[in-house]
Amino acid sequence: MRASTCQVPHLDDRDHALRDDRSALHFGVLGPLTVGDAEAGEVVAIAPKMRTVLALLVSHADQVVPTSVLIRELWDDSPPASGLRTLQTYILNCRKLLRRLTGLPAAELSGQVLVTQAGGYGFRSHGGPVDWMEYQRLTDRGTRAVAEGDDTRGIRLLDEALALWRGPAFVDVPTGPVLESRRRLFEESRLSAIVALAETRIRAGLHHEVIGHLAALTSEHAFHEGLHAQYMRALALSGRRAQALEVFSTLRTRLVTEIGLEPGYPLQQLQLAILNSHTHDL
């Protein structure tokens, strides 16, 4: 999740101290777009075009999003003649919204939170917690813990990361090409974290706990071999070898019929291990 999808430059590293007012704000894109008071649970309503602007800036926190990228995201390749002026109005309204929520002076907001810089605009993450950045931090720590052999800590951290998701990313935001690409990037990361968490739980002997969740996910993501592999492992280790092999057969039929491809080598090896009752290879 580290690569930017619109190749935007990073904001400069000016380190100004903000008032503590900002700490009450939270910004969420992993589900409906939310901007509000984290302690009071207040979430404010935002007009559709403003949601697009704010979502694009927050999802590229600490980077400069060029004006041209924002305009294309809002109007594709057919911006109105007043597009630049309208974008400036959206930015102004976003700053007014943040000012109302934080009580920060306009100059402080425009200079340190939602900034104008280098031919574009940028949101600085010290303006308040951002869910996707916290998700990334937790998944990085969880993955590292698993790699170091601390499965218990890895499970806890990956669980915390995935709990930040409230639905599909940007689900209520009108998206253009950049946000759509960002949405796919976030979703791929979420599925990778789910696979890593399931694999770790299975290794820890918790295979019974993951079967129901993986059954639903493999139905939703019918071609995802990583999810199917963990589902097959969990079933086989629970004594349900026939069902595990049926999962493989159904996936193989779907792949061959609809895409013209056989399952990947790791999945074929897993099927062979289950057929031969080699549980040590699972």
N, C-alpha and C positions, 0 to 999 in steps of 0.2 A: 504493500500500500504506500510505498514511499515515492513512487514515480508520479510526477504531475502529468495530467493529461492534456494540458494546454501549453506546456513548456514556458511557464511564467517565471520571471526572475524573483529572487528572494528580496524581501524588504531589507533595508539597511539595518544595522544592529544598534540603533540609538536606544539607550537604556534609560528611559524616563520613568520615574516613580509615579504610579497612578494612585488615586485615592482608594481607600478600602471599599468604596461604594460598588466597585466592579465585581467584588467577590460574590455578591448576591446573584449575579446574572449567570445563566447557563445558556449554551447554544447547542441545539440538537439537529442533526440531519439524518441520523440512523432511524428512520421512521418519518412521521410528519415533521416538518420544520418547526422548531420551537425556539422562542426567545423569551426568557422570563426570569422570574425570581426563583432561584433554586430552593431557597428555604421555605418560601410561602407557597411554592407550587404554582405560581401564577404564570400563565402562558398567554401571550398577547396575539390578537388576530392581525394578520398582515395581508395586504392586497396581493394578488397573484404575481404581477410583474416585480413588485418589491421582494417577494419570496424568491424569485429567480435570482435577482441581484444578490440578495443576502446569502442565499444558499451557495452561489458560486464563490463569493468572497470567503465565507466561513469554511467551505470545503477545500480552499487553497490558503488556509491561514498562514500568515507570515511570509506570503509571497505577493508579488504585484500582479494583478490580473489586468492585462492591457485593455484599454477602452474598446479597441476593435473586437476583442473576444467577447466582452460584455454585450456590445451592440449585436453581434451575430447571434449570441445566445438568446437574446430577447426577440429578434426579428428575423432570424435566419439570414438569407441573402437579400432580403427586401426591406431594409430599414426605412422608416419615413424620413423625409427631409429634415425633420426636427429631432432625429434620433439622438444626437449628441446632447442637445438641450434637455430632452426628456430623460435621458440617462442621468444627467446631472441633478435633475429634480428627484429621481428615485434615490440617489445617493444622499441628497439633502434630507429627504424624508426618513431614510434609514438612520441618519444621525439624530434627527429629531426624536425618533422612537427610542434610541439608546439613551439620549439625554433625559427623556421623560422617565425611563426606567432607573437610571443611575443618579440623576441629579448633577452629573458632571457638566462643567462649562462647555460651550460649543467648541471653543478653541482647543480644549484638552481632548475632546473626542476626535476632532478632525486632525489633530497633530499626533495622537498616540494610539487611537483605537481603530477608527475607520479613516485611513489616511489617503491623501492624494500624493502620488509619487511616480516619477519615471514613466509618464504617459499612460497611467492607469490608476487603479485603486487597490488598496489592500486592507485586510483585516488582521490586526495583531492579536495573537492568542492570549496575551495578558489582559485582554479586555474581558475575559471571563472563561470558565471551563467550556471546552468543546468536546462533544461526545466521541467523535471519530478519532480525535487525538488521544483521548483517554483509552479508547478501545485499542488503538495501535500500541500504546505503551503497555497495556496489560497483556496483549497477545505476545509482544516481544519478550516480556518477562516470563510469561508462562512457557513459551517455546524454549527459552533458555533454561528454565528450571527442569523441563523434561529432558533436554539434552544432557544436563548435568546429573541426571538420575534421580531427581527429586520429584517423583510422580505426584505425590500428595500436594505439594505446593503448585506444581504445574496444573493439576486439575482445578484447584481453587482459583488460580489466576485466569485460566481460560474460561471457567464458568462466569467469573465476574465480568470478563470482557464481553462475552456473548449476551449477558443479561442487559447490556446497554442498548441492545437492539430493540426497538419498539414496533418494528414493521419494516417493509422495504425502504431502503434509503430514498429520500426525496419523494416520498409517496404522494404528497400533496403539492409538489412544486412543478410548474410547467417547465420542462427541460428541453434544452437545445443539445447540440452535439457534444459540448464539453461536459455538461452535467450528466448526460446519458453515459458517456464514457466513464466518468467518475463513479456513477452508480454501479456499472458493471464491475469496476475495480473493487469497490467496497464489497459487493456481493461475492465475488470470487474469494476475497480474503475471509469473509464470514464462513463460506463453505469449507475452506482450508482449515480454519480454526475448529469447526465442528468435527471434521475428520480427525484432526490431531487430538481433540478431546476424547472422542470415541475410542481411538486407538489406545490412548493412555489409560482410560477406564477399563478397557478390555484386558490390557496387560496387568492392571492392578487387581484383576479378578472380579470386576464389577460388570461383567458382560450382560447379566440379567437386567441391569438398570438402563441399558441403552437400546434394547431391542425395540420398544414401542416408538421411541423418537426416530430411530433409523428407518423403521417401517414407513412412517409418515414422510420422511425426507426423501427416501428413494422413490416414493410415489410422486412426489412433487418434482424431483429432479431425475427424470426417468433414464437419462443417459450418463449420469455422473458415476464413473467407475469407482472412485474413491469411497463414496458413500455406500455403494453396493458391496464393496470389499469388506468394510467394517460390519455391515449388516450380516453378511455371510459368516464372518468370524464369530460374531456374537451368537448367532443361531447354532453354529456347529459346536461351540464350547458349552452351549446350554443343552446339548444332547438332541438338537433338532437338525441333524445332518440332511435329511430328505428335504426339509424346507429350505435349507441353505443352498442345496444343489438346484432346487426349483428357482430360487432367486437368480442364480447364474444362468439357467436355461432361458428364463424370461428375458433377461437383459441381452443375452446373445441373440435371441430371435429378433428382438427389437433393433439391435445394432445392425444385424445383417440385412433385415428387411427394409429398414428405413434409411440407413446410411451406406450400407454395403461394406461394413467393416466388421472384423472379428474383435472380440474383447482383447485388451492388451495382455502382454505376456504375464505381468504380475497376477492378474485376475485368473488367467488360465492355470498358473501354478497353484494358486489358492484352491481352485476347483479340484485339481489333482490331489492336493493334500487332504482335502475333505473326503474325496472318494476313497482314498487309501487309509482313512482314519489316522492320519499323521498329525495329531493335535499339537505336537511340539513344533510343527512348521506353521502353525496358525499365528 
